[in-house]
Amino acid sequence: YDINPWMRRGEAVNHAAATHQWQKVYDIYTNRFGWNVQIVPPIAELPDMVFVTDCCLMLDGKILLSNFRFPERQPESTQAEKWLLGNGYANIRQAKHRFEGGDNLICGDKILAGYGFRSDPEAAEELRDYFGLEVVPLHLVDPCFYHLDTSVAILSDNTVAFYPEAIDAASQQRLRKAVPHIIDVTREEAQGFGLNAVSDGHTVVTSDQSESLLQKFRDAGFEVIGTPVPEFRKSGGGVKCMTLELRS
Ligand code: ARG
């Protein structure tokens, strides 16, 4: 199926290459960071499950379970709930409005909440009520950057990189006001999915496709680990999409 502009029915994913690229990300997490990585077993009929960040938002052990826009991905919520319950995460609430994990980013004590393609604007209120944090709503306007985490990268609690034109003018202003350090990125740089990044606040792991983007991260003082994920880009995803932070 195709539910975003990157997905093309005729363009098959090379399974061996995808597995290899996934393994590299896993190895960076475990060997370089020493993170405790849990693997959710795949289900053949739900290929987008690999983009596990979309299944929920977890903060302080509280989980808001996604309410997916497209029927193709809706069964993922039930699967995620099963996995979470089976692994000791019991504090789960089902989102009432359309809400996908990939639209939400934690930046310090704020939640950046994208809406427009997958999530509804009303989800912002639900987030505020449930997590008790300030929510910065950002209206996504470019279908190629349909989830917030494709156009905004959290590099640290006070540094964000983003492709401005992916969100409307008022949202750009809100983001610039909410975050002290902002790095602007071009469309060309963003298209390599390097904004779909995972950072511990010092080291950033992301797609190696745009060298100039990685250099911007380095210039801002971050260590950067670039890794190839082109097979995942065919589905509209990158490193961060494959990663759900278990903030318990
Ligand atoms: N094929 C998936 C979709 O369209 C890709 C999801 C990528 N996830 C993300 N958080 N950007 O839903």
py3Dmol code that shows the C-alpha trace and the ligand (Angstrom):
import py3Dmol

protein = """\
ATOM      1  CA  TYR A   1       0.000   0.000   0.000  1.00  0.00           C
ATOM      2  CA  ASP A   2       1.043   3.636  -0.282  1.00  0.00           C
ATOM      3  CA  ILE A   3      -0.040   6.149   2.359  1.00  0.00           C
ATOM      4  CA  ASN A   4       2.610   8.830   1.893  1.00  0.00           C
ATOM      5  CA  PRO A   5       4.377  10.335  -1.156  1.00  0.00           C
ATOM      6  CA  TRP A   6       7.574   8.296  -0.582  1.00  0.00           C
ATOM      7  CA  MET A   7       5.831   4.931  -0.929  1.00  0.00           C
ATOM      8  CA  ARG A   8       5.511   3.574  -4.480  1.00  0.00           C
ATOM      9  CA  ARG A   9       3.776   0.282  -5.070  1.00  0.00           C
ATOM     10  CA  GLY A  10       6.129  -0.645  -7.902  1.00  0.00           C
ATOM     11  CA  GLU A  11       9.274   0.017  -5.892  1.00  0.00           C
ATOM     12  CA  ALA A  12      10.008  -3.061  -3.819  1.00  0.00           C
ATOM     13  CA  VAL A  13      12.076  -2.885  -0.655  1.00  0.00           C
ATOM     14  CA  ASN A  14      15.230  -5.002  -0.734  1.00  0.00           C
ATOM     15  CA  HIS A  15      14.695  -7.113   2.363  1.00  0.00           C
ATOM     16  CA  ALA A  16      18.325  -8.130   2.827  1.00  0.00           C
ATOM     17  CA  ALA A  17      19.518  -4.517   2.506  1.00  0.00           C
ATOM     18  CA  ALA A  18      16.801  -3.293   4.890  1.00  0.00           C
ATOM     19  CA  THR A  19      17.751  -5.933   7.468  1.00  0.00           C
ATOM     20  CA  HIS A  20      21.394  -4.909   7.188  1.00  0.00           C
ATOM     21  CA  GLN A  21      20.573  -1.210   7.624  1.00  0.00           C
ATOM     22  CA  TRP A  22      18.315  -1.952  10.589  1.00  0.00           C
ATOM     23  CA  GLN A  23      21.043  -4.070  12.194  1.00  0.00           C
ATOM     24  CA  LYS A  24      23.495  -1.181  11.929  1.00  0.00           C
ATOM     25  CA  VAL A  25      21.131   1.097  13.852  1.00  0.00           C
ATOM     26  CA  TYR A  26      20.647  -1.623  16.474  1.00  0.00           C
ATOM     27  CA  ASP A  27      24.427  -2.053  16.804  1.00  0.00           C
ATOM     28  CA  ILE A  28      24.966   1.691  17.279  1.00  0.00           C
ATOM     29  CA  TYR A  29      22.347   1.768  20.046  1.00  0.00           C
ATOM     30  CA  THR A  30      23.708  -1.245  21.883  1.00  0.00           C
ATOM     31  CA  ASN A  31      27.483  -0.968  21.252  1.00  0.00           C
ATOM     32  CA  ARG A  32      28.051   2.779  21.074  1.00  0.00           C
ATOM     33  CA  PHE A  33      25.423   3.958  23.570  1.00  0.00           C
ATOM     34  CA  GLY A  34      25.011   0.814  25.653  1.00  0.00           C
ATOM     35  CA  TRP A  35      21.240   1.274  25.510  1.00  0.00           C
ATOM     36  CA  ASN A  36      18.890  -1.473  26.565  1.00  0.00           C
ATOM     37  CA  VAL A  37      17.057  -2.122  23.294  1.00  0.00           C
ATOM     38  CA  GLN A  38      13.854  -4.147  23.285  1.00  0.00           C
ATOM     39  CA  ILE A  39      12.726  -5.671  19.990  1.00  0.00           C
ATOM     40  CA  VAL A  40       9.051  -5.884  19.149  1.00  0.00           C
ATOM     41  CA  PRO A  41       8.482  -9.067  17.105  1.00  0.00           C
ATOM     42  CA  PRO A  42       7.286  -8.239  13.574  1.00  0.00           C
ATOM     43  CA  ILE A  43       3.950  -9.230  12.049  1.00  0.00           C
ATOM     44  CA  ALA A  44       4.105  -9.901   8.306  1.00  0.00           C
ATOM     45  CA  GLU A  45       0.770  -8.195   7.531  1.00  0.00           C
ATOM     46  CA  LEU A  46       1.845  -5.001   9.336  1.00  0.00           C
ATOM     47  CA  PRO A  47       5.083  -3.910   7.635  1.00  0.00           C
ATOM     48  CA  ASP A  48       4.932  -0.352   8.990  1.00  0.00           C
ATOM     49  CA  MET A  49       5.292  -1.770  12.513  1.00  0.00           C
ATOM     50  CA  VAL A  50       9.027  -1.291  11.968  1.00  0.00           C
ATOM     51  CA  PHE A  51       8.290   2.414  12.466  1.00  0.00           C
ATOM     52  CA  VAL A  52       7.584   1.741  16.122  1.00  0.00           C
ATOM     53  CA  THR A  53       7.791   5.389  17.163  1.00  0.00           C
ATOM     54  CA  ASP A  54       4.333   5.813  15.662  1.00  0.00           C
ATOM     55  CA  CYS A  55       2.518   3.460  18.045  1.00  0.00           C
ATOM     56  CA  CYS A  56       2.400   5.763  21.066  1.00  0.00           C
ATOM     57  CA  LEU A  57       3.997   8.548  23.047  1.00  0.00           C
ATOM     58  CA  MET A  58       5.538   7.504  26.371  1.00  0.00           C
ATOM     59  CA  LEU A  59       6.611   9.884  29.084  1.00  0.00           C
ATOM     60  CA  ASP A  60       7.233   9.140  32.780  1.00  0.00           C
ATOM     61  CA  GLY A  61       5.740   5.704  32.202  1.00  0.00           C
ATOM     62  CA  LYS A  62       2.492   7.218  30.909  1.00  0.00           C
ATOM     63  CA  ILE A  63       1.502   6.050  27.452  1.00  0.00           C
ATOM     64  CA  LEU A  64      -0.867   7.687  24.991  1.00  0.00           C
ATOM     65  CA  LEU A  65      -1.670   4.989  22.442  1.00  0.00           C
ATOM     66  CA  SER A  66      -1.955   6.085  18.818  1.00  0.00           C
ATOM     67  CA  ASN A  67      -5.203   6.371  16.909  1.00  0.00           C
ATOM     68  CA  PHE A  68      -3.932   5.878  13.355  1.00  0.00           C
ATOM     69  CA  ARG A  69      -5.366   7.787  10.398  1.00  0.00           C
ATOM     70  CA  PHE A  70      -5.111   4.975   7.838  1.00  0.00           C
ATOM     71  CA  PRO A  71      -6.874   1.595   8.174  1.00  0.00           C
ATOM     72  CA  GLU A  72      -3.644  -0.092   6.990  1.00  0.00           C
ATOM     73  CA  ARG A  73      -1.920   0.895  10.231  1.00  0.00           C
ATOM     74  CA  GLN A  74      -4.818   0.850  12.689  1.00  0.00           C
ATOM     75  CA  PRO A  75      -4.226  -2.746  13.893  1.00  0.00           C
ATOM     76  CA  GLU A  76      -0.786  -1.643  15.085  1.00  0.00           C
ATOM     77  CA  SER A  77      -2.323   0.031  18.152  1.00  0.00           C
ATOM     78  CA  THR A  78      -3.723  -3.246  19.475  1.00  0.00           C
ATOM     79  CA  GLN A  79      -0.401  -4.975  18.820  1.00  0.00           C
ATOM     80  CA  ALA A  80       1.507  -2.206  20.581  1.00  0.00           C
ATOM     81  CA  GLU A  81      -0.839  -2.337  23.566  1.00  0.00           C
ATOM     82  CA  LYS A  82      -0.330  -6.099  23.836  1.00  0.00           C
ATOM     83  CA  TRP A  83       3.445  -5.718  23.739  1.00  0.00           C
ATOM     84  CA  LEU A  84       3.466  -2.866  26.250  1.00  0.00           C
ATOM     85  CA  LEU A  85       1.212  -4.702  28.727  1.00  0.00           C
ATOM     86  CA  GLY A  86       3.285  -7.868  28.329  1.00  0.00           C
ATOM     87  CA  ASN A  87       6.439  -5.909  29.117  1.00  0.00           C
ATOM     88  CA  GLY A  88       5.255  -4.214  32.274  1.00  0.00           C
ATOM     89  CA  TYR A  89       3.973  -0.921  30.866  1.00  0.00           C
ATOM     90  CA  ALA A  90       0.465  -0.718  32.263  1.00  0.00           C
ATOM     91  CA  ASN A  91      -0.303   2.992  32.330  1.00  0.00           C
ATOM     92  CA  ILE A  92      -1.928   3.209  28.900  1.00  0.00           C
ATOM     93  CA  ARG A  93      -4.589   5.527  27.548  1.00  0.00           C
ATOM     94  CA  GLN A  94      -6.087   5.263  24.056  1.00  0.00           C
ATOM     95  CA  ALA A  95      -6.057   8.597  22.177  1.00  0.00           C
ATOM     96  CA  LYS A  96      -9.582   9.747  21.322  1.00  0.00           C
ATOM     97  CA  HIS A  97      -8.589  11.968  18.417  1.00  0.00           C
ATOM     98  CA  ARG A  98      -6.420  10.975  15.477  1.00  0.00           C
ATOM     99  CA  PHE A  99      -2.940  10.844  16.930  1.00  0.00           C
ATOM    100  CA  GLU A 100       0.296   9.194  15.727  1.00  0.00           C
ATOM    101  CA  GLY A 101       3.464   8.986  17.801  1.00  0.00           C
ATOM    102  CA  GLY A 102       5.625  10.300  14.935  1.00  0.00           C
ATOM    103  CA  ASP A 103       3.904  13.674  15.170  1.00  0.00           C
ATOM    104  CA  ASN A 104       5.121  14.259  18.711  1.00  0.00           C
ATOM    105  CA  LEU A 105       8.531  15.220  19.988  1.00  0.00           C
ATOM    106  CA  ILE A 106       9.659  15.914  23.551  1.00  0.00           C
ATOM    107  CA  CYS A 107      11.858  19.003  23.803  1.00  0.00           C
ATOM    108  CA  GLY A 108      12.918  19.706  27.376  1.00  0.00           C
ATOM    109  CA  ASP A 109       9.667  20.261  29.279  1.00  0.00           C
ATOM    110  CA  LYS A 110       7.565  20.811  26.179  1.00  0.00           C
ATOM    111  CA  ILE A 111       5.786  18.578  23.699  1.00  0.00           C
ATOM    112  CA  LEU A 112       6.012  19.656  20.057  1.00  0.00           C
ATOM    113  CA  ALA A 113       2.811  18.330  18.501  1.00  0.00           C
ATOM    114  CA  GLY A 114       2.451  18.164  14.711  1.00  0.00           C
ATOM    115  CA  TYR A 115      -0.975  17.921  13.104  1.00  0.00           C
ATOM    116  CA  GLY A 116      -2.575  18.186   9.701  1.00  0.00           C
ATOM    117  CA  PHE A 117      -1.884  14.929   7.876  1.00  0.00           C
ATOM    118  CA  ARG A 118      -2.053  12.150  10.471  1.00  0.00           C
ATOM    119  CA  SER A 119      -2.895  13.712  13.831  1.00  0.00           C
ATOM    120  CA  ASP A 120      -5.829  16.050  14.559  1.00  0.00           C
ATOM    121  CA  PRO A 121      -5.288  19.469  16.129  1.00  0.00           C
ATOM    122  CA  GLU A 122      -7.549  18.370  19.006  1.00  0.00           C
ATOM    123  CA  ALA A 123      -4.920  15.821  20.051  1.00  0.00           C
ATOM    124  CA  ALA A 124      -2.901  18.729  21.488  1.00  0.00           C
ATOM    125  CA  GLU A 125      -5.492  19.194  24.234  1.00  0.00           C
ATOM    126  CA  GLU A 126      -5.456  15.505  25.046  1.00  0.00           C
ATOM    127  CA  LEU A 127      -1.664  15.635  25.330  1.00  0.00           C
ATOM    128  CA  ARG A 128      -1.785  18.653  27.639  1.00  0.00           C
ATOM    129  CA  ASP A 129      -4.414  17.055  29.896  1.00  0.00           C
ATOM    130  CA  TYR A 130      -2.743  13.674  30.088  1.00  0.00           C
ATOM    131  CA  PHE A 131       0.949  14.576  30.382  1.00  0.00           C
ATOM    132  CA  GLY A 132       0.520  17.973  32.068  1.00  0.00           C
ATOM    133  CA  LEU A 133       3.158  19.629  29.881  1.00  0.00           C
ATOM    134  CA  GLU A 134       3.146  22.679  27.668  1.00  0.00           C
ATOM    135  CA  VAL A 135       2.190  21.651  24.144  1.00  0.00           C
ATOM    136  CA  VAL A 136       3.413  23.575  21.096  1.00  0.00           C
ATOM    137  CA  PRO A 137       1.048  22.784  18.200  1.00  0.00           C
ATOM    138  CA  LEU A 138       2.677  22.823  14.759  1.00  0.00           C
ATOM    139  CA  HIS A 139       0.612  22.696  11.571  1.00  0.00           C
ATOM    140  CA  LEU A 140       2.235  20.487   8.933  1.00  0.00           C
ATOM    141  CA  VAL A 141       1.613  21.675   5.377  1.00  0.00           C
ATOM    142  CA  ASP A 142       3.922  19.666   3.060  1.00  0.00           C
ATOM    143  CA  PRO A 143       2.735  16.102   2.302  1.00  0.00           C
ATOM    144  CA  CYS A 144       6.337  14.878   1.875  1.00  0.00           C
ATOM    145  CA  PHE A 145       6.882  15.770   5.539  1.00  0.00           C
ATOM    146  CA  TYR A 146       3.641  14.254   6.803  1.00  0.00           C
ATOM    147  CA  HIS A 147       4.893  13.395  10.328  1.00  0.00           C
ATOM    148  CA  LEU A 148       6.538  16.061  12.482  1.00  0.00           C
ATOM    149  CA  ASP A 149       9.608  13.883  13.025  1.00  0.00           C
ATOM    150  CA  THR A 150      10.454  14.085   9.304  1.00  0.00           C
ATOM    151  CA  SER A 151      10.975  17.875   9.419  1.00  0.00           C
ATOM    152  CA  VAL A 152      11.957  18.582  13.049  1.00  0.00           C
ATOM    153  CA  ALA A 153      14.879  17.010  14.940  1.00  0.00           C
ATOM    154  CA  ILE A 154      15.388  17.349  18.693  1.00  0.00           C
ATOM    155  CA  LEU A 155      19.165  17.516  19.133  1.00  0.00           C
ATOM    156  CA  SER A 156      19.054  18.444  22.825  1.00  0.00           C
ATOM    157  CA  ASP A 157      16.657  19.956  25.380  1.00  0.00           C
ATOM    158  CA  ASN A 158      17.272  23.408  23.911  1.00  0.00           C
ATOM    159  CA  THR A 159      18.385  22.761  20.330  1.00  0.00           C
ATOM    160  CA  VAL A 160      16.153  21.850  17.417  1.00  0.00           C
ATOM    161  CA  ALA A 161      16.908  21.563  13.691  1.00  0.00           C
ATOM    162  CA  PHE A 162      14.004  21.993  11.286  1.00  0.00           C
ATOM    163  CA  TYR A 163      12.920  22.549   7.710  1.00  0.00           C
ATOM    164  CA  PRO A 164      10.766  25.689   8.114  1.00  0.00           C
ATOM    165  CA  GLU A 165       8.519  25.328   5.041  1.00  0.00           C
ATOM    166  CA  ALA A 166       7.180  22.000   6.316  1.00  0.00           C
ATOM    167  CA  ILE A 167       5.035  23.943   8.804  1.00  0.00           C
ATOM    168  CA  ASP A 168       2.911  27.067   8.349  1.00  0.00           C
ATOM    169  CA  ALA A 169       4.195  30.568   9.157  1.00  0.00           C
ATOM    170  CA  ALA A 170       2.443  30.848  12.537  1.00  0.00           C
ATOM    171  CA  SER A 171       3.839  27.444  13.568  1.00  0.00           C
ATOM    172  CA  GLN A 172       7.358  28.482  12.536  1.00  0.00           C
ATOM    173  CA  GLN A 173       7.037  31.475  14.859  1.00  0.00           C
ATOM    174  CA  ARG A 174       5.708  29.338  17.707  1.00  0.00           C
ATOM    175  CA  LEU A 175       8.638  26.939  17.359  1.00  0.00           C
ATOM    176  CA  ARG A 176      11.240  29.724  17.220  1.00  0.00           C
ATOM    177  CA  LYS A 177       9.729  31.194  20.391  1.00  0.00           C
ATOM    178  CA  ALA A 178       9.563  27.863  22.222  1.00  0.00           C
ATOM    179  CA  VAL A 179      13.142  26.677  21.622  1.00  0.00           C
ATOM    180  CA  PRO A 180      16.300  28.745  22.368  1.00  0.00           C
ATOM    181  CA  HIS A 181      18.582  27.310  19.652  1.00  0.00           C
ATOM    182  CA  ILE A 182      17.232  26.642  16.180  1.00  0.00           C
ATOM    183  CA  ILE A 183      19.083  25.311  13.138  1.00  0.00           C
ATOM    184  CA  ASP A 184      17.424  25.944   9.774  1.00  0.00           C
ATOM    185  CA  VAL A 185      17.664  23.204   7.193  1.00  0.00           C
ATOM    186  CA  THR A 186      16.975  23.266   3.435  1.00  0.00           C
ATOM    187  CA  ARG A 187      14.444  21.073   1.668  1.00  0.00           C
ATOM    188  CA  GLU A 188      17.252  19.225  -0.076  1.00  0.00           C
ATOM    189  CA  GLU A 189      18.905  18.441   3.270  1.00  0.00           C
ATOM    190  CA  ALA A 190      15.605  17.375   4.816  1.00  0.00           C
ATOM    191  CA  GLN A 191      14.793  15.017   1.950  1.00  0.00           C
ATOM    192  CA  GLY A 192      17.574  12.660   2.996  1.00  0.00           C
ATOM    193  CA  PHE A 193      15.601  11.991   6.230  1.00  0.00           C
ATOM    194  CA  GLY A 194      18.448  13.281   8.394  1.00  0.00           C
ATOM    195  CA  LEU A 195      15.975  15.238  10.533  1.00  0.00           C
ATOM    196  CA  ASN A 196      14.508  11.894  11.492  1.00  0.00           C
ATOM    197  CA  ALA A 197      17.199  11.668  14.133  1.00  0.00           C
ATOM    198  CA  VAL A 198      17.804  10.173  17.566  1.00  0.00           C
ATOM    199  CA  SER A 199      19.960  12.125  20.015  1.00  0.00           C
ATOM    200  CA  ASP A 200      21.058  11.675  23.616  1.00  0.00           C
ATOM    201  CA  GLY A 201      21.761  15.404  23.810  1.00  0.00           C
ATOM    202  CA  HIS A 202      25.396  15.017  22.721  1.00  0.00           C
ATOM    203  CA  THR A 203      25.513  12.431  19.955  1.00  0.00           C
ATOM    204  CA  VAL A 204      23.067  12.337  17.053  1.00  0.00           C
ATOM    205  CA  VAL A 205      22.322   9.160  15.092  1.00  0.00           C
ATOM    206  CA  THR A 206      20.714   9.690  11.727  1.00  0.00           C
ATOM    207  CA  SER A 207      20.599   9.001   7.994  1.00  0.00           C
ATOM    208  CA  ASP A 208      23.941   9.713   6.321  1.00  0.00           C
ATOM    209  CA  GLN A 209      22.353  10.918   3.087  1.00  0.00           C
ATOM    210  CA  SER A 210      23.005  14.668   3.428  1.00  0.00           C
ATOM    211  CA  GLU A 211      26.580  15.503   4.369  1.00  0.00           C
ATOM    212  CA  SER A 212      25.802  19.224   4.628  1.00  0.00           C
ATOM    213  CA  LEU A 213      23.051  18.473   7.170  1.00  0.00           C
ATOM    214  CA  LEU A 214      25.396  16.351   9.283  1.00  0.00           C
ATOM    215  CA  GLN A 215      27.953  19.188   9.115  1.00  0.00           C
ATOM    216  CA  LYS A 216      25.334  21.624  10.461  1.00  0.00           C
ATOM    217  CA  PHE A 217      24.819  19.308  13.443  1.00  0.00           C
ATOM    218  CA  ARG A 218      28.604  19.136  14.005  1.00  0.00           C
ATOM    219  CA  ASP A 219      28.939  22.909  13.703  1.00  0.00           C
ATOM    220  CA  ALA A 220      26.359  23.227  16.477  1.00  0.00           C
ATOM    221  CA  GLY A 221      28.597  21.123  18.739  1.00  0.00           C
ATOM    222  CA  PHE A 222      27.107  17.663  18.341  1.00  0.00           C
ATOM    223  CA  GLU A 223      28.892  14.423  17.636  1.00  0.00           C
ATOM    224  CA  VAL A 224      27.218  12.796  14.631  1.00  0.00           C
ATOM    225  CA  ILE A 225      26.883   9.165  13.634  1.00  0.00           C
ATOM    226  CA  GLY A 226      25.563   8.908  10.087  1.00  0.00           C
ATOM    227  CA  THR A 227      24.199   5.550   8.996  1.00  0.00           C
ATOM    228  CA  PRO A 228      22.545   4.502   5.708  1.00  0.00           C
ATOM    229  CA  VAL A 229      18.786   3.849   5.789  1.00  0.00           C
ATOM    230  CA  PRO A 230      17.695   4.239   2.127  1.00  0.00           C
ATOM    231  CA  GLU A 231      15.490   1.127   2.151  1.00  0.00           C
ATOM    232  CA  PHE A 232      13.410   2.709   4.928  1.00  0.00           C
ATOM    233  CA  ARG A 233      13.166   6.000   3.052  1.00  0.00           C
ATOM    234  CA  LYS A 234      11.205   4.092   0.388  1.00  0.00           C
ATOM    235  CA  SER A 235       8.487   3.797   3.067  1.00  0.00           C
ATOM    236  CA  GLY A 236       8.908   7.388   4.239  1.00  0.00           C
ATOM    237  CA  GLY A 237      10.950   6.632   7.340  1.00  0.00           C
ATOM    238  CA  GLY A 238      14.386   6.944   8.906  1.00  0.00           C
ATOM    239  CA  VAL A 239      16.309   6.194  12.091  1.00  0.00           C
ATOM    240  CA  LYS A 240      13.986   7.933  14.543  1.00  0.00           C
ATOM    241  CA  CYS A 241      10.875   6.291  13.073  1.00  0.00           C
ATOM    242  CA  MET A 242      12.357   2.893  13.905  1.00  0.00           C
ATOM    243  CA  THR A 243      12.891   3.905  17.506  1.00  0.00           C
ATOM    244  CA  LEU A 244      10.429   4.306  20.346  1.00  0.00           C
ATOM    245  CA  GLU A 245      11.962   5.827  23.443  1.00  0.00           C
ATOM    246  CA  LEU A 246      10.740   3.914  26.480  1.00  0.00           C
ATOM    247  CA  ARG A 247      10.596   6.830  28.895  1.00  0.00           C
ATOM    248  CA  SER A 248       9.536   5.023  32.027  1.00  0.00           C
TER     249      SER A 248
END
"""
ligand_1 = """\
12
LIG
N 4.998 4.137 5.911
C 4.836 4.760 7.181
C 3.615 5.664 7.168
O 3.354 6.281 6.181
C 6.061 5.518 7.566
C 6.005 6.071 8.954
C 7.223 6.801 9.339
N 7.107 7.226 10.676
C 7.456 8.436 11.135
N 7.350 8.648 12.408
N 7.832 9.388 10.327
O 2.889 5.746 8.118
"""
view = py3Dmol.view(width=600, height=400)
view.addModel(protein, "pdb")
view.setStyle({"model": 0}, {"cartoon": {"style": "trace"}})
view.addModel(ligand_1, "xyz")
view.setStyle({"model": 1}, {"stick": {}})
view.zoomTo()
view.show()
